[in-house]
Amino acid sequence: DVKVTQSSRYLVKRTGEKVFLECVQDMDHENMFWYRQDPGLGLRLIYFSYDVKMKEKGDIPEGYSVSREKKERFSLILESASTNQTSMYLCASSLLGQGSGELFFGEGSRLTVL
Amino acid sequence: GENVEQHPSTLSVQEGDSAVIKCTYSDSASNYFPWYKQELGKRPQLIIDIRSNVGEKKDQRIAVTLNKTAKHFSLHITETQPEDSAVYFCAAGGNTGNQFYFGTGTSLTVIP
């Protein structure tokens, strides 16, 4: 059973704070993704990674950065949180690349920025 | 990049009736079309997928059809049950962007 674990289910931060969202997968998947989920907007890709130390921008990378120092861990960083980054953040991993194959999602991290 | 549109945004059906959710995509290079179900407070999970070399795929009460010429694909749920109530997302992948593009979701409510 694939397990994708997000370190925090709920976070409350203040405007300007630095925020780290951690994601770990235990199935040796090459590919990892960070999505943002907002009502009426679906799942929007922030960043993805096909290999260690490799990252590519998704559709909405502004205000975010990522880190993948180890294969199993993919971190999302908000350098200076803003209120418009209040959202649900979903991490996912997949075995197959090139946008093919099943995505395994974490439980999500709900971030509120005050 | 790819653009995936999904309709309707909300859908209510009586238990036992069928439900149909439709998606269109723009990138003719897309060749993989999964559907995810997200129950309230839970993570999205894959329920069925189809690749561009087939036109239809069934798994018990759910089926997906794909029309490559028209660039649209649909999810069909027959004999709906209350546990089918959830948000359903379509997606397109394997395209020129090498990533998945999701629709905006359909909130399905099955009324007992």
Interface residues (C-beta under 8 A of the other chain):
Chain A: F33 Y35 G40 L41 G42 L43 R44 L45 F48 G58 D59 L90 G97 Q98 G99 S100 G101 E102 L103 F105 G106 E107 G108
Chain B: G1 Q6 S9 S30 N31 Y32 P34 Y36 K42 R43 P44 Q45 L46 D49 F89 A91 A92 G93 G94 N95 G97 N98 Q99 F100 Y101 F102 G103 T104 G105
